[in-house]
Amino acid sequence: MKQENEHEVPWICDKCKEKLVLSKVKVTYLGGNFEVELMKCPQCGNVFIGEDLALGKMLEVEKGLEDK
Ligand SMILES: [Zn+2]
């Protein structure tokens, strides 16, 4: 039997229908600043946090940090 990696479905932004890309995002967690890689829409900059991410809802993503 062949093992395929179909479990990882690419995430799509609801708004733009764009495929999310892994991007470094600055987040605030428990008062500290961290840089983590999250799935992000290249179009609108929306950041998606997976449920499996342990930090979960306590994560506050600082948006608009990477200005163009
Ligand atoms: Zn988007």
PDB file of the backbone (N, CA, C, O) and the ligand in Angstrom, with CONECT records:
HET     ZN  A 101       1
ATOM      1  N   MET A   1       0.833  -1.200   0.000  1.00  0.00           N
ATOM      2  CA  MET A   1       0.000   0.000   0.000  1.00  0.00           C
ATOM      3  C   MET A   1       0.869   1.252   0.000  1.00  0.00           C
ATOM      4  O   MET A   1       1.893   1.315   0.681  1.00  0.00           O
ATOM      5  N   LYS A   2       0.462   2.203  -0.742  1.00  0.00           N
ATOM      6  CA  LYS A   2       1.244   3.432  -0.830  1.00  0.00           C
ATOM      7  C   LYS A   2       0.752   4.455   0.196  1.00  0.00           C
ATOM      8  O   LYS A   2      -0.447   4.654   0.395  1.00  0.00           O
ATOM      9  N   GLN A   3       1.708   5.074   0.818  1.00  0.00           N
ATOM     10  CA  GLN A   3       1.318   6.085   1.788  1.00  0.00           C
ATOM     11  C   GLN A   3       1.362   7.457   1.153  1.00  0.00           C
ATOM     12  O   GLN A   3       2.391   7.903   0.646  1.00  0.00           O
ATOM     13  N   GLU A   4       0.242   8.098   1.195  1.00  0.00           N
ATOM     14  CA  GLU A   4       0.211   9.420   0.598  1.00  0.00           C
ATOM     15  C   GLU A   4      -0.088  10.475   1.638  1.00  0.00           C
ATOM     16  O   GLU A   4      -0.750  10.229   2.646  1.00  0.00           O
ATOM     17  N   ASN A   5       0.410  11.623   1.362  1.00  0.00           N
ATOM     18  CA  ASN A   5       0.279  12.704   2.328  1.00  0.00           C
ATOM     19  C   ASN A   5      -0.935  13.574   2.021  1.00  0.00           C
ATOM     20  O   ASN A   5      -0.835  14.796   1.910  1.00  0.00           O
ATOM     21  N   GLU A   6      -2.036  12.942   1.892  1.00  0.00           N
ATOM     22  CA  GLU A   6      -3.210  13.725   1.528  1.00  0.00           C
ATOM     23  C   GLU A   6      -3.901  14.305   2.741  1.00  0.00           C
ATOM     24  O   GLU A   6      -4.916  14.995   2.639  1.00  0.00           O
ATOM     25  N   HIS A   7      -3.336  14.012   3.869  1.00  0.00           N
ATOM     26  CA  HIS A   7      -3.961  14.505   5.084  1.00  0.00           C
ATOM     27  C   HIS A   7      -3.827  16.022   5.192  1.00  0.00           C
ATOM     28  O   HIS A   7      -4.698  16.704   5.730  1.00  0.00           O
ATOM     29  N   GLU A   8      -2.735  16.520   4.677  1.00  0.00           N
ATOM     30  CA  GLU A   8      -2.520  17.955   4.800  1.00  0.00           C
ATOM     31  C   GLU A   8      -3.152  18.700   3.644  1.00  0.00           C
ATOM     32  O   GLU A   8      -2.581  18.831   2.561  1.00  0.00           O
ATOM     33  N   VAL A   9      -4.321  19.170   3.909  1.00  0.00           N
ATOM     34  CA  VAL A   9      -5.022  19.942   2.890  1.00  0.00           C
ATOM     35  C   VAL A   9      -4.560  21.387   2.983  1.00  0.00           C
ATOM     36  O   VAL A   9      -4.488  21.948   4.076  1.00  0.00           O
ATOM     37  N   PRO A  10      -4.256  21.975   1.876  1.00  0.00           N
ATOM     38  CA  PRO A  10      -3.868  23.392   1.916  1.00  0.00           C
ATOM     39  C   PRO A  10      -5.018  24.258   2.398  1.00  0.00           C
ATOM     40  O   PRO A  10      -6.169  24.071   2.005  1.00  0.00           O
ATOM     41  N   TRP A  11      -4.685  25.191   3.244  1.00  0.00           N
ATOM     42  CA  TRP A  11      -5.721  26.065   3.769  1.00  0.00           C
ATOM     43  C   TRP A  11      -6.012  27.181   2.783  1.00  0.00           C
ATOM     44  O   TRP A  11      -5.124  27.718   2.120  1.00  0.00           O
ATOM     45  N   ILE A  12      -7.273  27.497   2.717  1.00  0.00           N
ATOM     46  CA  ILE A  12      -7.705  28.527   1.785  1.00  0.00           C
ATOM     47  C   ILE A  12      -8.377  29.653   2.556  1.00  0.00           C
ATOM     48  O   ILE A  12      -9.154  29.413   3.479  1.00  0.00           O
ATOM     49  N   CYS A  13      -8.070  30.873   2.170  1.00  0.00           N
ATOM     50  CA  CYS A  13      -8.715  32.015   2.805  1.00  0.00           C
ATOM     51  C   CYS A  13     -10.170  32.097   2.346  1.00  0.00           C
ATOM     52  O   CYS A  13     -10.475  32.033   1.155  1.00  0.00           O
ATOM     53  N   ASP A  14     -11.054  32.240   3.330  1.00  0.00           N
ATOM     54  CA  ASP A  14     -12.476  32.300   3.008  1.00  0.00           C
ATOM     55  C   ASP A  14     -12.797  33.488   2.109  1.00  0.00           C
ATOM     56  O   ASP A  14     -13.615  33.407   1.193  1.00  0.00           O
ATOM     57  N   LYS A  15     -12.136  34.567   2.402  1.00  0.00           N
ATOM     58  CA  LYS A  15     -12.454  35.807   1.704  1.00  0.00           C
ATOM     59  C   LYS A  15     -11.929  35.812   0.271  1.00  0.00           C
ATOM     60  O   LYS A  15     -12.657  36.104  -0.678  1.00  0.00           O
ATOM     61  N   CYS A  16     -10.645  35.481   0.143  1.00  0.00           N
ATOM     62  CA  CYS A  16      -9.991  35.681  -1.155  1.00  0.00           C
ATOM     63  C   CYS A  16      -9.862  34.394  -1.959  1.00  0.00           C
ATOM     64  O   CYS A  16      -9.518  34.426  -3.141  1.00  0.00           O
ATOM     65  N   LYS A  17     -10.133  33.283  -1.328  1.00  0.00           N
ATOM     66  CA  LYS A  17      -9.923  31.991  -1.987  1.00  0.00           C
ATOM     67  C   LYS A  17      -8.460  31.806  -2.389  1.00  0.00           C
ATOM     68  O   LYS A  17      -8.130  31.142  -3.372  1.00  0.00           O
ATOM     69  N   GLU A  18      -7.622  32.410  -1.598  1.00  0.00           N
ATOM     70  CA  GLU A  18      -6.187  32.274  -1.856  1.00  0.00           C
ATOM     71  C   GLU A  18      -5.623  31.183  -0.963  1.00  0.00           C
ATOM     72  O   GLU A  18      -6.088  30.960   0.155  1.00  0.00           O
ATOM     73  N   LYS A  19      -4.635  30.528  -1.476  1.00  0.00           N
ATOM     74  CA  LYS A  19      -3.982  29.509  -0.671  1.00  0.00           C
ATOM     75  C   LYS A  19      -3.080  30.185   0.355  1.00  0.00           C
ATOM     76  O   LYS A  19      -2.293  31.074   0.027  1.00  0.00           O
ATOM     77  N   LEU A  20      -3.208  29.755   1.575  1.00  0.00           N
ATOM     78  CA  LEU A  20      -2.424  30.387   2.633  1.00  0.00           C
ATOM     79  C   LEU A  20      -0.973  29.964   2.545  1.00  0.00           C
ATOM     80  O   LEU A  20      -0.648  28.852   2.129  1.00  0.00           O
ATOM     81  N   VAL A  21      -0.125  30.868   2.943  1.00  0.00           N
ATOM     82  CA  VAL A  21       1.293  30.563   2.931  1.00  0.00           C
ATOM     83  C   VAL A  21       1.829  30.657   4.359  1.00  0.00           C
ATOM     84  O   VAL A  21       1.309  31.392   5.199  1.00  0.00           O
ATOM     85  N   LEU A  22       2.872  29.896   4.595  1.00  0.00           N
ATOM     86  CA  LEU A  22       3.511  29.933   5.894  1.00  0.00           C
ATOM     87  C   LEU A  22       4.336  31.212   5.998  1.00  0.00           C
ATOM     88  O   LEU A  22       5.199  31.488   5.165  1.00  0.00           O
ATOM     89  N   SER A  23       4.050  31.968   7.025  1.00  0.00           N
ATOM     90  CA  SER A  23       4.705  33.262   7.116  1.00  0.00           C
ATOM     91  C   SER A  23       5.037  33.580   8.561  1.00  0.00           C
ATOM     92  O   SER A  23       4.319  33.190   9.482  1.00  0.00           O
ATOM     93  N   LYS A  24       6.125  34.290   8.741  1.00  0.00           N
ATOM     94  CA  LYS A  24       6.503  34.657  10.105  1.00  0.00           C
ATOM     95  C   LYS A  24       5.627  35.798  10.592  1.00  0.00           C
ATOM     96  O   LYS A  24       5.490  36.832   9.939  1.00  0.00           O
ATOM     97  N   VAL A  25       5.047  35.579  11.744  1.00  0.00           N
ATOM     98  CA  VAL A  25       4.123  36.557  12.290  1.00  0.00           C
ATOM     99  C   VAL A  25       4.517  36.848  13.726  1.00  0.00           C
ATOM    100  O   VAL A  25       4.886  35.951  14.484  1.00  0.00           O
ATOM    101  N   LYS A  26       4.431  38.105  14.075  1.00  0.00           N
ATOM    102  CA  LYS A  26       4.721  38.455  15.464  1.00  0.00           C
ATOM    103  C   LYS A  26       3.463  38.304  16.300  1.00  0.00           C
ATOM    104  O   LYS A  26       2.399  38.809  15.943  1.00  0.00           O
ATOM    105  N   VAL A  27       3.596  37.617  17.393  1.00  0.00           N
ATOM    106  CA  VAL A  27       2.439  37.405  18.257  1.00  0.00           C
ATOM    107  C   VAL A  27       2.792  37.809  19.684  1.00  0.00           C
ATOM    108  O   VAL A  27       3.956  37.847  20.083  1.00  0.00           O
ATOM    109  N   THR A  28       1.754  38.101  20.416  1.00  0.00           N
ATOM    110  CA  THR A  28       1.934  38.398  21.830  1.00  0.00           C
ATOM    111  C   THR A  28       1.326  37.265  22.636  1.00  0.00           C
ATOM    112  O   THR A  28       0.162  36.909  22.451  1.00  0.00           O
ATOM    113  N   TYR A  29       2.107  36.717  23.512  1.00  0.00           N
ATOM    114  CA  TYR A  29       1.617  35.602  24.303  1.00  0.00           C
ATOM    115  C   TYR A  29       2.104  35.747  25.724  1.00  0.00           C
ATOM    116  O   TYR A  29       3.305  35.779  25.990  1.00  0.00           O
ATOM    117  N   LEU A  30       1.156  35.834  26.629  1.00  0.00           N
ATOM    118  CA  LEU A  30       1.477  36.006  28.041  1.00  0.00           C
ATOM    119  C   LEU A  30       2.420  37.181  28.261  1.00  0.00           C
ATOM    120  O   LEU A  30       3.357  37.122  29.058  1.00  0.00           O
ATOM    121  N   GLY A  31       2.140  38.235  27.535  1.00  0.00           N
ATOM    122  CA  GLY A  31       2.905  39.454  27.733  1.00  0.00           C
ATOM    123  C   GLY A  31       4.242  39.480  27.021  1.00  0.00           C
ATOM    124  O   GLY A  31       4.958  40.480  27.072  1.00  0.00           O
ATOM    125  N   GLY A  32       4.576  38.401  26.367  1.00  0.00           N
ATOM    126  CA  GLY A  32       5.853  38.377  25.656  1.00  0.00           C
ATOM    127  C   GLY A  32       5.629  38.403  24.167  1.00  0.00           C
ATOM    128  O   GLY A  32       4.566  38.035  23.667  1.00  0.00           O
ATOM    129  N   ASN A  33       6.641  38.842  23.478  1.00  0.00           N
ATOM    130  CA  ASN A  33       6.540  38.878  22.024  1.00  0.00           C
ATOM    131  C   ASN A  33       7.294  37.712  21.400  1.00  0.00           C
ATOM    132  O   ASN A  33       8.439  37.429  21.751  1.00  0.00           O
ATOM    133  N   PHE A  34       6.650  37.070  20.502  1.00  0.00           N
ATOM    134  CA  PHE A  34       7.276  35.938  19.834  1.00  0.00           C
ATOM    135  C   PHE A  34       7.096  36.058  18.334  1.00  0.00           C
ATOM    136  O   PHE A  34       6.188  36.724  17.837  1.00  0.00           O
ATOM    137  N   GLU A  35       7.981  35.399  17.646  1.00  0.00           N
ATOM    138  CA  GLU A  35       7.815  35.324  16.204  1.00  0.00           C
ATOM    139  C   GLU A  35       7.587  33.866  15.853  1.00  0.00           C
ATOM    140  O   GLU A  35       8.438  33.007  16.081  1.00  0.00           O
ATOM    141  N   VAL A  36       6.438  33.617  15.304  1.00  0.00           N
ATOM    142  CA  VAL A  36       6.119  32.239  14.951  1.00  0.00           C
ATOM    143  C   VAL A  36       5.692  32.173  13.492  1.00  0.00           C
ATOM    144  O   VAL A  36       5.361  33.179  12.865  1.00  0.00           O
ATOM    145  N   GLU A  37       5.713  30.967  12.984  1.00  0.00           N
ATOM    146  CA  GLU A  37       5.261  30.798  11.611  1.00  0.00           C
ATOM    147  C   GLU A  37       3.816  30.353  11.602  1.00  0.00           C
ATOM    148  O   GLU A  37       3.463  29.327  12.182  1.00  0.00           O
ATOM    149  N   LEU A  38       2.996  31.126  10.947  1.00  0.00           N
ATOM    150  CA  LEU A  38       1.581  30.799  10.880  1.00  0.00           C
ATOM    151  C   LEU A  38       1.119  30.849   9.439  1.00  0.00           C
ATOM    152  O   LEU A  38       1.760  31.429   8.563  1.00  0.00           O
ATOM    153  N   MET A  39      -0.011  30.221   9.236  1.00  0.00           N
ATOM    154  CA  MET A  39      -0.597  30.263   7.912  1.00  0.00           C
ATOM    155  C   MET A  39      -1.253  31.619   7.696  1.00  0.00           C
ATOM    156  O   MET A  39      -2.043  32.093   8.513  1.00  0.00           O
ATOM    157  N   LYS A  40      -0.902  32.217   6.585  1.00  0.00           N
ATOM    158  CA  LYS A  40      -1.358  33.575   6.366  1.00  0.00           C
ATOM    159  C   LYS A  40      -1.785  33.760   4.923  1.00  0.00           C
ATOM    160  O   LYS A  40      -1.192  33.195   4.005  1.00  0.00           O
ATOM    161  N   CYS A  41      -2.803  34.544   4.743  1.00  0.00           N
ATOM    162  CA  CYS A  41      -3.274  34.825   3.398  1.00  0.00           C
ATOM    163  C   CYS A  41      -2.423  35.922   2.780  1.00  0.00           C
ATOM    164  O   CYS A  41      -2.314  37.013   3.342  1.00  0.00           O
ATOM    165  N   PRO A  42      -1.829  35.649   1.645  1.00  0.00           N
ATOM    166  CA  PRO A  42      -0.965  36.651   1.011  1.00  0.00           C
ATOM    167  C   PRO A  42      -1.763  37.830   0.476  1.00  0.00           C
ATOM    168  O   PRO A  42      -1.211  38.892   0.189  1.00  0.00           O
ATOM    169  N   GLN A  43      -3.036  37.633   0.349  1.00  0.00           N
ATOM    170  CA  GLN A  43      -3.873  38.668  -0.232  1.00  0.00           C
ATOM    171  C   GLN A  43      -4.311  39.703   0.804  1.00  0.00           C
ATOM    172  O   GLN A  43      -4.042  40.894   0.652  1.00  0.00           O
ATOM    173  N   CYS A  44      -4.984  39.243   1.852  1.00  0.00           N
ATOM    174  CA  CYS A  44      -5.546  40.181   2.824  1.00  0.00           C
ATOM    175  C   CYS A  44      -4.762  40.182   4.130  1.00  0.00           C
ATOM    176  O   CYS A  44      -5.027  40.990   5.020  1.00  0.00           O
ATOM    177  N   GLY A  45      -3.803  39.281   4.238  1.00  0.00           N
ATOM    178  CA  GLY A  45      -2.981  39.289   5.442  1.00  0.00           C
ATOM    179  C   GLY A  45      -3.631  38.643   6.643  1.00  0.00           C
ATOM    180  O   GLY A  45      -3.114  38.731   7.757  1.00  0.00           O
ATOM    181  N   ASN A  46      -4.755  37.999   6.427  1.00  0.00           N
ATOM    182  CA  ASN A  46      -5.419  37.299   7.505  1.00  0.00           C
ATOM    183  C   ASN A  46      -4.566  36.143   8.012  1.00  0.00           C
ATOM    184  O   ASN A  46      -4.002  35.383   7.225  1.00  0.00           O
ATOM    185  N   VAL A  47      -4.480  36.021   9.304  1.00  0.00           N
ATOM    186  CA  VAL A  47      -3.693  34.940   9.877  1.00  0.00           C
ATOM    187  C   VAL A  47      -4.620  33.887  10.447  1.00  0.00           C
ATOM    188  O   VAL A  47      -5.575  34.185  11.164  1.00  0.00           O
ATOM    189  N   PHE A  48      -4.314  32.660  10.109  1.00  0.00           N
ATOM    190  CA  PHE A  48      -5.141  31.567  10.585  1.00  0.00           C
ATOM    191  C   PHE A  48      -4.361  30.737  11.591  1.00  0.00           C
ATOM    192  O   PHE A  48      -3.234  30.314  11.335  1.00  0.00           O
ATOM    193  N   ILE A  49      -4.977  30.519  12.727  1.00  0.00           N
ATOM    194  CA  ILE A  49      -4.322  29.737  13.761  1.00  0.00           C
ATOM    195  C   ILE A  49      -5.036  28.405  13.911  1.00  0.00           C
ATOM    196  O   ILE A  49      -6.230  28.345  14.203  1.00  0.00           O
ATOM    197  N   GLY A  50      -4.288  27.356  13.708  1.00  0.00           N
ATOM    198  CA  GLY A  50      -4.876  26.035  13.783  1.00  0.00           C
ATOM    199  C   GLY A  50      -5.270  25.667  15.194  1.00  0.00           C
ATOM    200  O   GLY A  50      -4.681  26.136  16.168  1.00  0.00           O
ATOM    201  N   GLU A  51      -6.263  24.831  15.286  1.00  0.00           N
ATOM    202  CA  GLU A  51      -6.734  24.415  16.598  1.00  0.00           C
ATOM    203  C   GLU A  51      -5.692  23.603  17.339  1.00  0.00           C
ATOM    204  O   GLU A  51      -5.670  23.542  18.568  1.00  0.00           O
ATOM    205  N   ASP A  52      -4.842  22.991  16.561  1.00  0.00           N
ATOM    206  CA  ASP A  52      -3.857  22.126  17.188  1.00  0.00           C
ATOM    207  C   ASP A  52      -2.713  22.917  17.786  1.00  0.00           C
ATOM    208  O   ASP A  52      -1.860  22.381  18.493  1.00  0.00           O
ATOM    209  N   LEU A  53      -2.716  24.180  17.491  1.00  0.00           N
ATOM    210  CA  LEU A  53      -1.676  25.016  18.072  1.00  0.00           C
ATOM    211  C   LEU A  53      -1.939  25.161  19.571  1.00  0.00           C
ATOM    212  O   LEU A  53      -2.995  25.627  19.999  1.00  0.00           O
ATOM    213  N   ALA A  54      -0.963  24.755  20.334  1.00  0.00           N
ATOM    214  CA  ALA A  54      -1.161  24.674  21.775  1.00  0.00           C
ATOM    215  C   ALA A  54      -1.525  26.031  22.379  1.00  0.00           C
ATOM    216  O   ALA A  54      -2.320  26.113  23.315  1.00  0.00           O
ATOM    217  N   LEU A  55      -0.952  27.055  21.848  1.00  0.00           N
ATOM    218  CA  LEU A  55      -1.205  28.375  22.417  1.00  0.00           C
ATOM    219  C   LEU A  55      -2.644  28.807  22.177  1.00  0.00           C
ATOM    220  O   LEU A  55      -3.232  29.560  22.953  1.00  0.00           O
ATOM    221  N   GLY A  56      -3.176  28.316  21.100  1.00  0.00           N
ATOM    222  CA  GLY A  56      -4.592  28.490  20.803  1.00  0.00           C
ATOM    223  C   GLY A  56      -5.108  29.901  20.933  1.00  0.00           C
ATOM    224  O   GLY A  56      -4.581  30.846  20.346  1.00  0.00           O
ATOM    225  N   LYS A  57      -6.155  30.010  21.723  1.00  0.00           N
ATOM    226  CA  LYS A  57      -6.874  31.275  21.749  1.00  0.00           C
ATOM    227  C   LYS A  57      -6.141  32.353  22.520  1.00  0.00           C
ATOM    228  O   LYS A  57      -6.504  33.527  22.451  1.00  0.00           O
ATOM    229  N   MET A  58      -5.132  31.969  23.240  1.00  0.00           N
ATOM    230  CA  MET A  58      -4.426  32.974  24.019  1.00  0.00           C
ATOM    231  C   MET A  58      -3.490  33.786  23.141  1.00  0.00           C
ATOM    232  O   MET A  58      -2.921  34.794  23.562  1.00  0.00           O
ATOM    233  N   LEU A  59      -3.350  33.329  21.938  1.00  0.00           N
ATOM    234  CA  LEU A  59      -2.465  34.032  21.026  1.00  0.00           C
ATOM    235  C   LEU A  59      -3.119  35.305  20.511  1.00  0.00           C
ATOM    236  O   LEU A  59      -4.272  35.309  20.079  1.00  0.00           O
ATOM    237  N   GLU A  60      -2.380  36.338  20.570  1.00  0.00           N
ATOM    238  CA  GLU A  60      -2.875  37.559  19.956  1.00  0.00           C
ATOM    239  C   GLU A  60      -1.939  37.925  18.830  1.00  0.00           C
ATOM    240  O   GLU A  60      -0.764  38.233  19.032  1.00  0.00           O
ATOM    241  N   VAL A  61      -2.477  37.881  17.687  1.00  0.00           N
ATOM    242  CA  VAL A  61      -1.638  38.173  16.536  1.00  0.00           C
ATOM    243  C   VAL A  61      -1.645  39.664  16.266  1.00  0.00           C
ATOM    244  O   VAL A  61      -2.691  40.301  16.145  1.00  0.00           O
ATOM    245  N   GLU A  62      -0.475  40.177  16.180  1.00  0.00           N
ATOM    246  CA  GLU A  62      -0.383  41.592  15.861  1.00  0.00           C
ATOM    247  C   GLU A  62      -0.417  41.758  14.361  1.00  0.00           C
ATOM    248  O   GLU A  62       0.474  41.324  13.632  1.00  0.00           O
ATOM    249  N   LYS A  63      -1.462  42.392  13.941  1.00  0.00           N
ATOM    250  CA  LYS A  63      -1.619  42.525  12.508  1.00  0.00           C
ATOM    251  C   LYS A  63      -1.035  43.838  12.007  1.00  0.00           C
ATOM    252  O   LYS A  63      -0.848  44.794  12.760  1.00  0.00           O
ATOM    253  N   GLY A  64      -0.770  43.847  10.778  1.00  0.00           N
ATOM    254  CA  GLY A  64      -0.312  45.078  10.143  1.00  0.00           C
ATOM    255  C   GLY A  64       1.104  45.445  10.492  1.00  0.00           C
ATOM    256  O   GLY A  64       1.492  46.606  10.368  1.00  0.00           O
ATOM    257  N   LEU A  65       1.886  44.480  10.926  1.00  0.00           N
ATOM    258  CA  LEU A  65       3.254  44.804  11.298  1.00  0.00           C
ATOM    259  C   LEU A  65       4.155  44.894  10.085  1.00  0.00           C
ATOM    260  O   LEU A  65       5.074  45.710  10.017  1.00  0.00           O
ATOM    261  N   GLU A  66       3.866  44.044   9.150  1.00  0.00           N
ATOM    262  CA  GLU A  66       4.715  44.126   7.974  1.00  0.00           C
ATOM    263  C   GLU A  66       4.074  44.995   6.910  1.00  0.00           C
ATOM    264  O   GLU A  66       3.331  44.530   6.045  1.00  0.00           O
ATOM    265  N   ASP A  67       4.381  46.226   7.005  1.00  0.00           N
ATOM    266  CA  ASP A  67       3.821  47.176   6.045  1.00  0.00           C
ATOM    267  C   ASP A  67       4.553  47.082   4.718  1.00  0.00           C
ATOM    268  O   ASP A  67       5.722  46.712   4.612  1.00  0.00           O
ATOM    269  N   LYS A  68       3.766  47.447   3.717  1.00  0.00           N
ATOM    270  CA  LYS A  68       4.403  47.373   2.414  1.00  0.00           C
ATOM    271  C   LYS A  68       4.719  48.764   1.911  1.00  0.00           C
ATOM    272  O   LYS A  68       5.265  48.916   0.818  1.00  0.00           O
TER     273      LYS A  68
HETATM  274 ZN    ZN A 101      -7.524  36.527   2.268  1.00  0.00          ZN2+
END
